[in-house]
Structures are given as C-alpha cells and as structure tokens.
Amino acid sequence: MSHHNTVFSQLLKLIPRHEFETLANQHHSGRSFRTATRWSQFVTMSMAQLSGRCSLRDIVDNLSAQAHRLFHLGSAKLSRSNLSRINESKPYTLYEALFGKLLVRCQSVAPKHPFRFNNPLYSLDASTIDLCLSMFPWADFRATKGAIKLHVALNHSGYLPEFTTITEGKDHDVKVGRTLTFPKGSIVAIDKGYNDYKWYKQLTDKGIFFVTRLKVNAKYRIVERSAILKNKGLTCDQTIEFTGVQIAKKCPCRLRRVGYKCPDTGKKYIFLTNNFKLSAKTIADIYKARWQVELFFKWIKQNLKIKSFVGTSKNAVMTQIWIALCMYLLLAFLKFQSKLTKSMQQILRILHLNLFEKRDLMALLRGHPPRELNLNINQMALL
C-alpha cells in the first residue's frame, strides 16, 4: 500500500512553499515572533476556512487535536494570543499577493465561458459585508452600522473573481468600476447601480463592450430600428442617441437599445449596450448570465468564513477575507486540473469531512474507496 500524507497537506502542496516565503519576505513588517511564522498563520487560517471553524478558541483547539500532523504541514502550533497578534499586526497584503499568484494558475486551466463568441466576458458587482460598528469602529458606514464592500469582476471563463478589491462600505460601486482595466474587446455585464454615461463613453473609446439596463427616465431618440424575432422573447432592437443636455455631453455616441420579455415571468427588460455585432437575444442572455456574480457572493458567504470574524482590527478582517478568496481559488484549481464533475460545494464538503485523513486526494474526490491493509495472521498478532 502506498503511503499518503493528509488530505490537507496534499492540498497545500498546490502552493509552492518557496513562492509563499518570497511573498512573505516582501510583505513583512515589524519584528518576527519566536516560533510563529506567516506560513503557520496561513495553515491555521486555511484550516479554519475549510473546516468551518468560527472562533479563535475553536481554531486553536481543533489544530491542537492534530498537533502530531503539523510537522508534515511545515507549521508550528499557534496559541490564541499568537494567532490573534499575527492577524492584527502582520500585513494582509501577503494574501492579496498570493491571491494574484493563484489566480494566474487558475486562468491557465480554466474552461471557456459557455457563449459562442470569443470575447472575454465579465460580470461586475459588489456585495456589502455587515459589521458591528461598536466592535469595528473603523468600518463606519451608517449612524449605527458598520460595513465593508467586496467588489468583484467575475470572469465567466471558470467563474473566477479576476478583478477583486475590498473598500469601505460607503464607496460607490461605479467609483471602483472606473478604476478597473478590462482587456480590449471584453464584454462587461453590469446592473443599474453602475449607471454612469461618462464611463460608458470611456469604455466605448477603449474598445470595451458593456451590457446594462436602461434607466426608465432616460431621454433619447430612436435613430434606427432592426428586425427582431418575437418568438425568442425580443420586443425591440433599436439604435438610439441621448437627447438630454447633460447626458448627450457625457455620452455623445450612439448605443443599442434591446427589449426582452421573459417567457417564464412575463417581466419586461430594456437593455443598453454598445455592441452592435452580437444578436439581440445574445445581449439578453449576457445580462441574464450576470446572475453568476450574485451566485458567487452567495456561495462564498455560505461556505467560507467572511461574515463572522476572529479579529476586530481592519488588518485581521482583511486577512481573513483574502485567505477565504485564496481557498476559493485552490478549490477551483483542484476542480479544473482534475476535471471533476462535482460542484465546488461538493468538493468543499468532502474536504471538510476528510481534511486530516491519510488518503489520496484525487482518489477521495473521485469517490474511490480507500485501500485496506492486507495483513496476515502474524502481522495482526504483532498489532
């Protein structure tokens, strides 16, 4: 029987240790602890994410039960005070940089998006993470409420959070959207929260396409009408230009107005885009696919720990969120490389139950039964 290290150890080997240590040296500040290291912090917090631990005591007690296996992980046992101090004082930018390294690896093996066109497709949105203002006074949002905001541009090739940033809860979505640099020829699906006619003009000038919903009170005139297929739910396909004095100055270019009626709900939608090449039905389908970024936020909030935190400082909160995002990419890389048909949630559940089992990781995920020891009578007597 071949020997296997723990499932957790095999998973962490997907991160080259020398790359991690290089990043750790680049993002170091202050004095080092005597026994604790950034790798020990990462191992401990990663275990907490994958096993669903909720508090410092829970994390440390769980890892103490596996103390005899920490040597094979290259990690030292951390006390609650040590873990708390590292989370509070050591820069979270290490894990932001690690996220970037893992993202590049995931992009190399990610499947293409399901549409027939070759343009990169993104869905851009933000999700608010609520915080208690009395415990997180730095996260001032409203009079009695604290919050931070997770902004994600989800690449539909593998549904990877390619552009990710965390800001204060007060920062408007479109403010972050303007700072993102999408590849030329990309298609970005956005909701009405990103309505900014000047930004639409900037995207058009850069050769980036957008698909959004037209505001009800927008003033425009129809320049041209195109034929539509009513049996596909389309209600109109028009070329328009804005007539409002201010809007016309901000966005003087012609845009495309596409109407669609959902056959299931009967609800009508009016889409706005600067793409005149794709069919009107494809434009409607692109906006429908924007829901994938909402599903991403739902998944990460339900399955990883980014709603309850084990530290109250800004650095501790950011550390926990960036490590959670790193774990998401590790699971995605595992799924892409092994070509598993299981969902990300199924993979996470399997890891949750078998994190410290000594089994082959790929065999475990593919559902192969563990190999049993073939012991003869003499061997059994020795046991």
N, C-alpha and C positions, 0 to 999 in steps of 0.2 A: 504494500500500500504506500503510495506517495505521500510525503508529508506536506501539509498545507498550514500556512500561518492563519491568523484570524482573518475573518472577512473584512474587518475594519482596516487591518494592516494592508491587505491587498488593495483596498480602495484608495488608501492614502499613497500607495506607490504610483498612482497615476499623476501625482505631483512630484516632479524631480526634486529631491532634497537640496541639491546644490543651487537650483534656481530659487528655492524658497529662502535659503540662507543669504544669497546675494541680495534679494529684495529686503530681507530683514536688516542687513547691514546698511542698505541705502536709506531705510526708513527707521533709523534708530535715533532716540533722543534720551538724554538723561543717563543715569547710572544703570548698570545691569544688576539684576538680582543674583544672589549667590548660586542658587540651584535652578531657578526658573529660567526658561528661555521662551522666545516667541513661538518656537515650534511646539513646546509644551502647551502654550496657550491655545494655539491653533488646534492641536489634537483634542484638548479638553473641550473647547467650544464647538468643534465639529461633532464630537460625540454627543454633546448636548442637543445639537440640531437634529441629528439623525435618530436619536433615541427619544426625543420629545421631553427632555428634562426642563423644569420650569424655574428652578431657583438655584442659587449658589450651593446651598446645602445638598440639594438633590443631585447636582452635577458632581460635586466632590465625593459624596458617599457612593454614588454609582461607579465612579472611576476607582475609588479605593477598593471596591469589591473585585476589580480587575487589575489590582496593583501588580500581580505576578506576570501580567502580559504587557505591561507598559514598556519593558526593556525592548521588546521586538518592535514597538512603535517608535523607538528613539525618544521617548518622552519621559519626563520626570513627574512624580506625583506632586500636585499643587494643593496647597491649603486654600481655604476660603479667602483668607486675607491676602495671600499672594495673588490669586486669580483676580480678586477684586482690584488690587492695586495695578496690576498689569493692564486690565481692561480700562481703568480710569486714566492711566498716565502714558501708556505706550501708543504711539500714533496709529490710528486706524487706517492711515494711507497705505500701510503694508498690504492690507487685504483688498483695498481698492486696486492696487497694482497687480496683486495676484489674480484678481477677477479679470483684469485685462489679458494676462497670460493665458488663463484657462479659456477665455472667450476665443482667442485666436486658434487654439487647439480644437475647440468645438466647431468653429467655422470650417475647418479643413475636412470634417467628416459629416457635416450636417446635410440632410436631404434637401432637395429644392422645394420651393413652395408649390402648391397644387395647381396654380394657374398655368395657362399655356404660354403666356408671354415670358420673356427672359429678364425683364426689368426687375431689379431688387424691390421687394415690397415690404413696407414698414407700417406698423400701427403705433401711433404716438398717443400716449395718455399719461395721466398722473393719478396717484392714489394717496389719500391722506391717512397717516398713521396717528391715531389719537394718543395723547399723553396726558397724564395728570399734571396740571400746572403747579400744584404745590410741591410735587416731587421732582418735576423737570422745569424749573423756573426759566431756564434758558430757551425753552421751546414756546415762547409766548405766541399765541395765536388769536385768542379772543379774551374777553374780560375774565372768564372763569375756565378757560380751556387751553390746553397746550397741544401742539401737533407739529409733525414734520411731514414732508411730502416726498414720495418716491416717484420720480419721473422715469418713464421707460419708453424707448422706441423699439418695439418688438420686431425683429426680423422674421418674416414668415418662413424663411428657409431654416427649418429646425425649431422655429418659435424661440429664438434666443434673444435675451434682452441686450441688444447690441449697443445701444446708447442708454446709459443709466447714470442718473445723478440724484442726489438727495439734497433737498433745500429746506428752508424754513416753511412752515405751513402757510405763511402769508404770501409767499411768492406765487405770482400768477402763472398758470400753465404756459401761456403763449410767450412769456418772458424767457422761459427755459427753451421753448421750441425754437426761438430765433437764434439761440447760441449753437444749435446742432448743425453739423456739416454733413449732409447726406451725399452719397455718391451721385454723380451726374447721371440722369436717366432714371433715378429712383422714383417710386410711387409711394406717397405717404398718405395714409388714411387718418383723418383727424375728425373730432367732433366739433360742435359749435363753440365749445369752450376755447378753441384756438382761433376764433374769428379775428382776423387782422388783415385788412385789404392791402396794406403796405407790404406785409410779409408775403402775401400771395404774389405780389408783383416781384418781390425779390426771389422767390422760389422759381417763378417762371423765367426770370433772367438767367438764373443759374442752370436751367435745363432740368429742373426737378418738378415732377408732377405731384399734384395733391388731389385728394378726393374728400370733400366735406359736405356738410348740409347747408343750404342757402337759408339765410335769415328771412323770416316772414316779412319783415318791414323793409327789405332791401328794394331800392328803386333802380329799375333797369328798363331797357327796351330790347325787343327781340330783333336781331339782325337777320337771322336765317333759321329756317325750320328744316329738320331732316325727317325722313320716313322712319317709322317705328314698327315693331312687331308687337301688336297688342296682346297676342296670345302668350307673350312672355312677361306680362305684367307691366310693360312700359306704357307711360301716358304721354310723354313728350321727350323730344331731343332737340334742343334749340341752342343757337349761338347768341349770346347776349353781350351787352356792354352797359356798364352802370351809368346812370344819369344824375345821381345825387352829386351836388357840387363838390363836397369833401371827398366822397368815395371815388368819384371819377378822377380826382387828382392823385389819390393814393394808388388806385389800380386802373390805369387807363387802357389796359389790354383787354381783348375780348376773351370771354370764358364760355364754358359749355354748361347748360342747364339741362339736367336729366330728371324726368319724373318717373316714379315707380310706385306701383300699388302691390303690397304684399298679398299674395293669394291666400295665405293662411289666416291673417288677422284683418285684412281689408284696410290696413293703415296705409296712408299715402306719404311718400317721401319725395323731397326735392333735393337733388344733389348738385353740387357745384364743383367743376373740375377744369383744369387747363389742358387736359389730354383729349385730343380730337381724333386719335387714331384707333383706340380701343372701342369696341361696340358698347352701346348704351347699357346692355344687360351686364357686360363685364364690369362697367363702372358701378352698377348697383351691387354686384357680387363682391367687389373690392370693399365697399363700405360695410357690407354685411360681415365680411371677414375681419373687420376691425374689432369685432367682439372677442377675438383671440387674446388681445391685450387685457381685456377685462377678466378673462378666464385665467390669465397668468397671475394677476393680482389676487384673485380668489384662491388659486392653488397655493401660492407661496404663503398667504396669510393663514390658510387652514392647515398646511402640512409642515411649515417651518416656523421657527420662533422669531417673529418680527412684530408681534403685538404686545407681548409681555417681556420685560427686560430684566436682566440680572444686575444692572448697574444704572445709576441715575445721571451720571455725567454725560455730556454730549459725545465724548470720545468712546465711552462704553456702549452707548446706543448705536453709534455708527459702526463700531467694531462688530457688534452682534448682527447688524443688518448685512454688512458686506460679507461676513463669513457665511451667512444664510444664502446669499446670492452665489457665493463660491460653491456651496454644496449643491445648489440647483444646477450649476454648470457641470459639476462632477457627475451627477446623475444623468444629465443629458448626454455627456460624452460617453458614459457607460452604455447608454441605450443606443446611440448612433454607431459606436465601434462594434458592438456585439450584434447589431441588427435585431434586437429583441422586439417582439410584438407586444410585450407588456407595456402598460402605461407607466408614466413616471410615478404615479401614486402607488401602483402595484410594486414597482421596484423599491420604493421607499419603505413600504410595509414589510417586504421581505428582509431588507437590511435592518429594520427596527427590531425584528424578532431574532435575527441571527448575527448581530454585529460582532460578537466575540466568540462565535463558533469557529472551530478549525475545519473549514470546508473550502473547497474550490469555489471561488466567487462566481465564475461563469456557469459552472455546473449547478450551483444553487439557483441562479437567476433563470436558468433554462428548465428548472424543475426536475433535474436528475436526482435520484435518491442517493444518499451518502453510501460510500463503500464501507462494508463492515470488515473488521479484522477477522482473518481466518486463523483461529487459534486451535492448536491441537491439545490433547489432554494434558501433556507435560507443561505446556505454556500456561494453561489455565490453573494448574496446580501451583505454579510459582506466583500467580496473582492472588 
